Amino acid sequence: MIFLNAPIQQDQIIALLDDQTVNGIHYKLKSKNGMKLVFDTDAEDLAAAAANAKKAIKAEKWGSVLFFQAGVEK
């Protein structure tokens, strides 16, 4: 699982990633708690999956100025 801590634009992040395949990695929203979004992924390399999600968000017009964290959920 990976996590994204984003205080704003959560709906856009969910729309972008939930039940979607981005660059060959599939994401499924598992939970949302405050500003923390947790996604299941089919990737074996979770750090790469987190980086891929971050890159996809930053590529969006609304995401290019968004401050958020992406990492591996333990």
Secondary structure, DSSP 8 states (H G I E B T S, - for coil): -EEEE-SS-HHHHHHHHTTEEETTEEEEEEEEETTEEEEEE--S-HHHHHHHHHHHHHHSTTTTT---EEEE--
